[in-house]
Amino acid sequence: MRVFHELTRRSGIHGVPHPVRRSVGDKLGLVGRHVAGLATRNPFFGRYSSLVVPHPRKPDGVEIYTSELRAALGPSALILDSGINGVPLPGSRNLDFFTSAFGAVHSRSADDPLGIAAALKELTGVSVPISALLAREVPKHLRLRALYRKLLKRHDIKTVYVVVAYFHQHIVGAARDLGIRVVELQHGAISPFHLGYSYPGRPVVADQPDELWTFGSYWSTIADLPAGMRTSVVGAPYLPTPGPKDPSLTVFLSQGTTGGDLLQVAESVAKANPSLKVLFRLHPSEHPADYTPSPAVHLSTSGNTLDLLAKATYQVGVSTTALFEGMALGCRTAVANLPGHEYLATPITSGHATLLTDPAELLSAPTCSTPDIYYAPSALPHLVHPL
């Protein structure tokens, strides 16, 4: 995933997906929290039978992907929630001190015996610092993997539940080393183009979860998952009930990779359809200062995105998961014709969304007739058995 983000950023196709900006004061504060966390958030204390690794994003302080799971597991679950890129859940533990320390000590470069950098340059025309990535990420992974093996053994953990497994492969790998069951909970859109999930031909891939719990049946078949990975539909209990629709409310769903280009589409739609109320909804990781829209487009940063989509009549985006959530909430859906729209190829061909090539086409965008294939009712009580 890191190589993919470097390729798309350096080629100019995408921007930075989740930009993180820290002042010197922010960095010093983070170091202080790391040191204090050794005593106050140490996960080696206590006794647990399962481990839950939530998502760092928490709109309105709520981590939606594991909320129901954590409630079902109760005190038997160790909640391991990093505070590096977000605010950790109350009562959670973490190993942030070691995550940062193990990543800070490394060589400037490492050997690239397979010639990956040269092959990528020949294939794409883009230079990616493979040697620097290897020098930083491989030692960090091995150190963290050994630490997490000790943690899992300490508690005799039976099941690891993780969100975004491809960025927690040290935890997944430690569990697999010990023969511990690993379940990943879906957190976003899956497609044949997502390098965290798509392995054409379903080869054996190291350090992958045993199971993937998905929002709906669509996500289980849209990409070739690694060999042996099973899927179950767990549903999405966090979606609100669609409210009365505002017939003019149009929400553009931004994301760091395509935000600038999408804003231009929003301005063209607002100009072509002056009766619409056009909101440009920023991703939680984006910064309002990076956008200066025309007077006809209003930046939206406050409140809950799902509550906003529950009231909207139209939604437009590129590849964000929120487009699928909006379909389930009854929005008329258009996909901007920008890099990444291929993520929505199947919904477009199924008639659940339209590819927006002309601003006037938005008014005829369809609603989804079978939203349950994307977001089914919750089935989690049938899948979780706390010990």
KABEL-V430316 format. One line per field, one symbol per residue. ss: DSSP state (H for helix, E for strand, L for the rest). phi: phi as a letter, one per 30 degrees, with the letter a starting at -180 (. if undefined). burial: b if it has 16 or more other C-alpha atoms within 10 Angstrom, else e. A space follows every 50 residues. Layout:
ss: ???
phi: ???
burial: ???
//
This chain:
ss: LHHHHHHHHHHLLLLLLLLLLLLHHHHHHHHHHHHHHHHHLLLLLLLLLE EEELLLLLHHHLLLLLHHHHHHHHHHEEEELLLLLLLLLLLLELLHHHHH HHHHLLLLLLLLLLLHHHHHHHHHLLLLLHHHHHHHHHHHHHHHHHHHHH HHHHHLLLEEEEELHHHLHHHHHHHHHLLLEEEEELLLLLLLLLLLLLLL LLLLLLLLLLEEEELLLHHHHLLLLLLLLEEEELLLLLLLLLLLLEEEEE EEELLLLLHHHHHHHHHHHHHHLLLLEEEEELLLLLLHHHLLLLLLEEEE LLLLHHHHHHHEEEEEELLLHHHHHHHHLLLEEEEELLLLHHHHHHHHHL LLLEEELLHHHHHHLLLLLLHHHLLLLLLHHHHLLLL
phi: .ddddddddddidbcddbdcbbdddddddddddddddeccbddddibbcb bbcddddbdhiccddceddddddiddcdccbdcdclcddeidcabeeded ddddcaddabdbddideddddddcicccdedddddddddddddddddddd dddechdcbccbchddcbddddddddecicdbcccebadcadccddbcbe ihddbdhcddbbccdadeddbdbddeeidcbbdcibdddddecedddcdb cccdaedbeddddddeddddddbdddccccdddecdceddbbddedccdb bcicddddddcdcbbbacbdeeddddddciddcbcddbejddecededdd icabddcbeddedcddcddbdddcbdddceedccbec
burial: eeeebbbebeeeebbbbeeeeeeeeeeeebbebbeebbeebbbbeeebbb bbbbbbbbeeeebbbbebbbebbeebbbbbbbbbeeebbeebbbbbbbbe ebbeebeeeeeeeeeebbebeeeeebbbebbbebbbeebbbeebbebbbe bbeebebbbbbbbbbbebbbbbbbbbeeebbbbbbbbbbbbbeeebbbbe eeeeeebbbbbbbbbbbbbbeebbbbeebebbbbbbbbbeebeebeeebb bbbbbbbbbbebbebbbbbbbebeebbbbbbbbbebeeeeeeeeebbbbb beeebbbbbbbbbbbbbbbbbbbbbbbbbbbbbbbbbbebbbbbbebbee ebbbbbeebeebeebbbbeebbebbbebebeeeeeee
//
